Amino acid sequence: MVLIFKTSIGSKHDLRRVTPFLNALAADMRWTVDIDDCDRILRVESGADKADQIALVLSSHGFLCINLAKFYAEPEFS
């Protein structure tokens, strides 16, 4: 599954703040944030739907997190 979120994660400092929280959600989850994009896109690949948990974790730490899309596809882990 691929999840796409609009966020307010806008700097490397913000990334360092959210990394432990996102990594703790699931061992099988991979994620990236494009801090250069105007929507600060968070892209998540996971074996399960973690959209609600991701939005809750980020918003509870003061970040905007809006679920834009959900794709049901097998994640491609290397």
C-alpha positions as CSV (number, residue, x, y, z in Angstrom):
1,M,0.0,0.0,0.0
2,V,1.2,3.5,-0.8
3,L,-0.1,6.5,1.2
4,I,0.4,10.1,0.2
5,F,0.1,13.0,2.6
6,K,0.4,16.8,2.5
7,T,2.4,17.9,5.6
8,S,4.0,20.9,7.2
9,I,7.4,19.0,7.6
10,G,9.5,21.8,6.0
11,S,13.1,21.4,7.2
12,K,15.8,18.8,8.1
13,H,15.1,19.8,11.7
14,D,11.5,18.8,11.3
15,L,12.5,15.5,9.7
16,R,14.7,14.7,12.6
17,R,11.8,15.4,15.0
18,V,9.3,13.1,13.2
19,T,11.7,10.3,12.3
20,P,11.5,8.4,15.6
21,F,7.7,8.6,15.6
22,L,7.2,7.4,12.0
23,N,9.8,4.6,12.4
24,A,8.1,3.4,15.5
25,L,4.7,2.8,13.7
26,A,5.8,-0.3,11.8
27,A,8.9,-2.3,11.0
28,D,7.6,-2.9,7.4
29,M,7.0,0.8,6.7
30,R,9.2,2.9,4.4
31,W,8.7,6.6,4.1
32,T,10.1,9.8,2.5
33,V,9.3,13.5,2.8
34,D,9.9,15.9,-0.1
35,I,10.7,19.1,1.8
36,D,11.3,21.0,-1.5
37,D,7.8,20.4,-2.7
38,C,5.2,23.1,-1.9
39,D,3.0,20.5,-0.2
40,R,5.9,18.8,1.7
41,I,4.7,15.4,0.5
42,L,5.1,12.4,2.8
43,R,5.1,9.2,0.8
44,V,4.6,5.9,2.8
45,E,5.0,2.3,1.6
46,S,3.5,-0.2,4.0
47,G,2.0,-3.6,4.1
48,A,-1.0,-2.3,6.1
49,D,-3.1,0.8,6.1
50,K,-1.4,3.2,8.6
51,A,-3.1,6.4,7.4
52,D,-5.0,7.2,10.6
53,Q,-2.0,6.4,12.8
54,I,0.4,8.5,10.7
55,A,-2.0,11.5,10.7
56,L,-2.6,11.2,14.5
57,V,1.2,10.9,15.3
58,L,2.1,13.9,13.1
59,S,-0.8,16.1,14.2
60,S,-0.1,15.3,17.9
61,H,3.4,16.7,17.4
62,G,2.2,19.9,15.8
63,F,2.5,19.0,12.1
64,L,-0.2,19.4,9.5
65,C,-0.9,15.9,7.9
66,I,-3.6,15.5,5.3
67,N,-4.2,12.2,3.6
68,L,-4.3,12.9,-0.2
69,A,-4.2,9.4,-1.7
70,K,-4.2,5.7,-0.9
71,F,-3.0,3.2,-3.5
72,Y,-3.4,-0.5,-3.0
73,A,-0.2,-2.0,-4.4
74,E,2.4,-4.3,-3.1
75,P,5.3,-2.3,-1.6
76,E,8.6,-2.8,-3.4
77,F,11.2,-3.4,-0.7
78,S,14.8,-4.0,-1.7
